[in-house]
Amino acid sequence: MAKAVYTEIDWTERKDRFWANFFNTLSGARSSVLIGTSDNSGNYNLAIFNSLVHFGANPPLMGFILRPTTVPRGTYKNIKETGLCTINHVTTDMINQAHQTSAKYEADESEFDAVNLQPELDESGAPFVEKSPIKFLMRFKEEHHLMNDTLLIVGQIEKVILNNEIMEEDGSIKVADEDLIVTSGLYHYHSVNFRVKKDFARPSK
């Protein structure tokens, strides 16, 4: 297979979505999750994200990237109002519904209703996705403005909901057992398959 080399000369000459798609998929497959939020009036929002990042386990911190807020962003608005969001992993039988949440619905229209996903509530008031097998509640901690006007949102995990059967004795979660999907770019969905579990790496081993 012939290899190609591209430089900034190439991506400054072509102005359509070609290079946007190229760089969106360049980082490879990433976790695909639905982020659920509620505003102070109890209106729900649900949006698909593929930028989830683990920052630490003590305290348990995760974050994700928000696109520029030059247009209304329901997820950001609700997180700033309530301080809470839910992160819900997507399974293969949720792909169509999860992808459809990226459509631009009106501010007063819940994506839960629009794509026919059932919200699951607890005492926090933040909506989980009932169908998601691995999900957690996260409280907003900080935001960082990046050079391209995107935002890095960081939160602390307060609750995790999953099946005990997929937890190993060392605490690892067997994510492949729940038929999760990952995405590359904005439109490509892939299955998660388990290959091998390795030991902690040491120079002497």
C-alpha positions as CSV (number, residue, x, y, z in Angstrom):
1,M,0.0,0.0,0.0
2,A,1.4,3.4,-1.1
3,K,2.1,5.8,1.7
4,A,1.2,9.5,1.4
5,V,2.7,12.5,3.2
6,Y,0.7,15.6,3.9
7,T,1.8,19.0,5.2
8,E,0.3,22.3,6.1
9,I,0.5,23.3,2.4
10,D,-2.1,20.6,1.7
11,W,-4.5,21.6,4.3
12,T,-4.4,25.3,3.6
13,E,-5.2,24.8,-0.1
14,R,-8.4,22.8,0.3
15,K,-11.3,24.6,2.0
16,D,-14.1,22.1,2.3
17,R,-14.8,19.5,5.0
18,F,-12.0,17.2,3.8
19,W,-9.3,18.2,6.3
20,A,-11.8,18.7,9.1
21,N,-12.8,15.0,8.7
22,F,-9.1,14.1,8.3
23,F,-8.0,15.6,11.6
24,N,-11.2,14.5,13.4
25,T,-10.3,10.9,12.6
26,L,-6.5,11.2,12.9
27,S,-6.4,10.6,16.7
28,G,-8.1,7.2,16.2
29,A,-11.0,5.7,18.1
30,R,-12.3,7.3,21.3
31,S,-15.0,6.6,23.8
32,S,-18.4,7.6,22.7
33,V,-20.7,8.9,25.5
34,L,-23.9,10.7,25.9
35,I,-23.8,13.6,28.4
36,G,-27.1,14.3,30.1
37,T,-27.9,17.6,31.9
38,S,-30.8,19.5,33.3
39,D,-31.4,23.2,33.7
40,N,-32.8,24.7,36.9
41,S,-36.3,24.3,35.6
42,G,-36.0,20.6,35.1
43,N,-35.6,20.6,31.3
44,Y,-33.3,17.9,30.0
45,N,-30.5,18.0,27.4
46,L,-28.6,15.1,25.9
47,A,-25.6,15.3,23.6
48,I,-23.0,12.9,22.2
49,F,-19.3,13.5,22.9
50,N,-16.2,11.6,21.9
51,S,-13.6,13.6,23.9
52,L,-13.8,12.0,27.3
53,V,-10.4,12.1,29.2
54,H,-9.4,10.5,32.5
55,F,-7.3,12.8,34.7
56,G,-6.9,11.0,37.9
57,A,-8.4,8.4,40.4
58,N,-7.9,10.2,43.7
59,P,-10.0,12.3,43.5
60,P,-11.7,10.7,40.4
61,L,-11.5,13.3,37.7
62,M,-12.6,13.3,34.1
63,G,-13.1,15.9,31.5
64,F,-14.3,16.5,28.0
65,I,-14.0,19.2,25.2
66,L,-16.8,21.6,24.4
67,R,-16.9,23.4,21.1
68,P,-16.8,27.2,21.1
69,T,-19.7,28.8,22.9
70,T,-20.2,31.3,20.1
71,V,-23.5,29.5,19.5
72,P,-25.9,28.2,22.3
73,R,-24.5,25.1,24.0
74,G,-27.2,23.4,26.1
75,T,-24.8,21.1,27.8
76,Y,-22.5,23.9,28.9
77,K,-25.4,26.2,30.0
78,N,-26.9,23.5,32.1
79,I,-23.6,22.4,33.7
80,K,-22.9,26.0,34.7
81,E,-26.5,26.3,36.2
82,T,-26.6,23.1,38.2
83,G,-23.0,22.0,38.4
84,L,-23.9,18.5,37.4
85,C,-23.9,16.2,34.4
86,T,-24.1,12.5,33.7
87,I,-21.8,10.5,31.5
88,N,-23.4,7.5,29.8
89,H,-21.5,5.0,27.6
90,V,-23.1,4.1,24.3
91,T,-23.8,0.5,23.2
92,T,-24.1,-0.8,19.6
93,D,-27.9,-0.8,19.7
94,M,-27.9,2.9,20.7
95,I,-25.8,4.2,17.8
96,N,-28.7,5.7,15.8
97,Q,-30.3,7.4,18.8
98,A,-26.9,8.6,20.1
99,H,-25.8,10.0,16.8
100,Q,-29.1,11.8,16.3
101,T,-28.5,13.8,19.5
102,S,-26.0,15.8,17.5
103,A,-28.8,17.4,15.5
104,K,-29.6,21.0,16.3
105,Y,-32.8,20.8,18.3
106,E,-34.6,23.8,19.7
107,A,-33.6,24.9,23.2
108,D,-36.9,23.8,24.7
109,E,-36.9,20.4,23.0
110,S,-35.4,17.5,24.9
111,E,-33.1,15.2,23.0
112,F,-34.3,12.4,25.2
113,D,-37.8,12.8,23.7
114,A,-36.5,13.5,20.2
115,V,-34.5,10.3,19.9
116,N,-36.7,8.1,22.2
117,L,-34.2,7.5,25.0
118,Q,-35.6,7.2,28.5
119,P,-34.1,9.4,31.3
120,E,-33.3,7.8,34.6
121,L,-33.3,10.1,37.6
122,D,-31.9,9.9,41.1
123,E,-31.8,12.4,44.0
124,S,-29.3,14.7,42.1
125,G,-31.9,15.6,39.4
126,A,-29.4,15.0,36.6
127,P,-30.7,12.7,34.0
128,F,-28.9,9.4,33.3
129,V,-29.7,7.4,30.1
130,E,-31.7,4.4,31.4
131,K,-30.4,2.1,28.6
132,S,-26.7,2.8,29.2
133,P,-24.9,0.0,31.1
134,I,-22.0,2.1,32.4
135,K,-22.7,5.6,33.6
136,F,-21.7,8.1,36.2
137,L,-22.6,11.4,37.8
138,M,-20.0,14.2,37.6
139,R,-19.8,17.5,39.4
140,F,-18.3,20.5,37.6
141,K,-14.9,21.6,39.1
142,E,-13.2,23.8,36.5
143,E,-13.0,24.9,32.9
144,H,-10.0,25.8,30.8
145,H,-10.2,28.0,27.7
146,L,-8.0,26.6,24.9
147,M,-6.4,28.5,22.0
148,N,-9.1,27.6,19.5
149,D,-11.9,28.9,21.7
150,T,-12.9,25.4,22.8
151,L,-13.4,24.6,26.5
152,L,-11.9,21.8,28.6
153,I,-14.5,20.9,31.2
154,V,-13.2,19.0,34.3
155,G,-15.5,17.3,36.8
156,Q,-15.3,15.0,39.8
157,I,-17.1,11.7,39.7
158,E,-19.7,11.3,42.6
159,K,-21.6,8.1,41.6
160,V,-21.0,5.2,39.2
161,I,-23.7,2.8,38.0
162,L,-22.7,-0.5,36.4
163,N,-23.2,-4.3,36.6
164,N,-21.1,-6.0,39.3
165,E,-20.5,-8.9,36.9
166,I,-18.2,-6.8,34.7
167,M,-15.8,-5.8,37.5
168,E,-12.6,-7.7,38.0
169,E,-11.1,-8.4,41.5
170,D,-8.5,-5.6,40.9
171,G,-11.2,-3.1,40.2
172,S,-10.8,-3.1,36.4
173,I,-14.0,-2.8,34.4
174,K,-14.5,-5.2,31.5
175,V,-15.9,-2.6,29.1
176,A,-16.0,-5.0,26.2
177,D,-18.6,-7.2,28.0
178,E,-21.2,-4.4,27.6
179,D,-21.0,-4.2,23.8
180,L,-19.8,-0.5,23.9
181,I,-18.9,1.4,20.8
182,V,-16.2,4.0,20.1
183,T,-16.0,6.6,17.4
184,S,-13.4,8.1,15.1
185,G,-14.2,11.5,13.8
186,L,-17.9,12.5,13.9
187,Y,-19.5,9.7,11.8
188,H,-17.6,6.5,12.2
189,Y,-18.7,4.0,14.9
190,H,-16.7,0.9,15.9
191,S,-17.2,-2.1,18.2
192,V,-15.1,-2.6,21.3
193,N,-13.4,-6.1,21.4
194,F,-11.2,-7.4,24.2
195,R,-7.7,-8.6,23.2
196,V,-5.5,-9.1,26.2
197,K,-4.9,-7.9,29.7
198,K,-1.2,-7.2,30.5
199,D,0.5,-6.9,33.9
200,F,1.9,-3.6,35.3
201,A,5.0,-2.9,33.3
202,R,8.4,-2.8,35.2
203,P,11.9,-2.4,33.9
204,S,13.0,-5.8,35.4
205,K,10.1,-7.7,33.9
